[in-house]
């Protein structure tokens, strides 16, 4: 018996919707001591920039604990992910790294396996 393998870009969700998200980014950042509120505000402002990116499907900013935060975004293609990595949010993150972050951001490329 052979199993039919469906490419991630063509998977159907439980509700029968076509899944088009295939790639993502997980970015972890840690605020310098005393810079937590500034970093949170920076991340909140990133929503507007992400909304302007046509190839960014979803964009989330979140807090892990007092000093650690994260960003998770999804894309329909590698091209969209690369466009995001070359875009204004990545540039802004690079600019604030020396003044707000305890260390450089940890950026991980991920493949989206399933979506609801």
N, C-alpha and C positions, 0 to 999 in steps of 0.2 A: 504494500500500500504506500503510495507516495503522498507526502503532505505538500500542499500548495503553499508556497511562501509568498507573502504579499509584501511589497516594498513599503516602508514606513509612511511614505507620502500618500499611499493609497489605502491605508487601513481605515476601517470604519470603527467609530466609537460605539459604545453600548447603545446609544440612541440612534445609531444609523447615520451619523454625520461623518463626512469624509475628513479624515485627519490629514492636515497639510503641514503641520509642524514637525520638523525632522532634526533640527539642531538647536543648541542653546549655549548659554554661557552662565557659569556660576562664578561670581566674583565675591570674595571675602575680604573685608577691610576691618582694620582696628583703629579706633580713634586714639590720638595722643591724650594723655591724662588732661582733663579739663576742656577738651575739644569735642566732647560727645554731642552736645547740642548743636554745634556748628556743623558737624558731619551729618547729623540727622536732617538738618535744614537743607544742606547741600543735596542729599539723596532725595528729599521731597521735591526739590526743584528739578531734579532729573526727569521727573514724569513728563513735564512739558516738552523737554528735548526729545524724549523717547516717542512721544505722540507724533512728533513731526517726521519720524523716520518711517518711511513707507514699508520697509522690509522687516521692521521689528513687529512681530505679531503680539507678543505679550512682554511686559516689563514690570518687574516687582522689585521694590526695595524693602528690606526688612531688618529688624533688630534681633540679634541673637541674645545679647545680654547688655550690660551697661556700656561696654566699650566696643563690642564687636557687632558689625552690621554685614549685610550682604545684598547682592543684586542678582536676580535671576531673570534672564530674558530668553525668548524663543524666536526662531526664524524658520521660514519655509525652505531655506537653502543655505549652502555654505556661502554663496555670494552675499546673502543678506547678513550673515554673521560677520563676514569680513568688512562689509560696508559699515556696520555698527562699530567694529573695532577701530575703524579709521575715522569715525565720526566725532561730533562735538562732545558727546558724553565721555568717550575715552580721553579726548584731549583735556576736558575739564578735570577728569579724575587725575590725570598726570600733573596738572597744575596745582592741585590741592595736596598732592602727596607729601611734599616737604613740610607743609604748615599744619595739616590736620591729621595725617596718618602716622601711626607708630612705626609702620613698616610698609614697604610697597604692597599694593594689592595682590592678592592671590587670584589669578584668573585661570579658570579651567574651562576648556571646551568640552561640551557634553553632547551626546546623541540622545534624542528623545525617543524612548521606546514605546511609550503609550501615553495617551491623553484622554481625559474625560470631558 
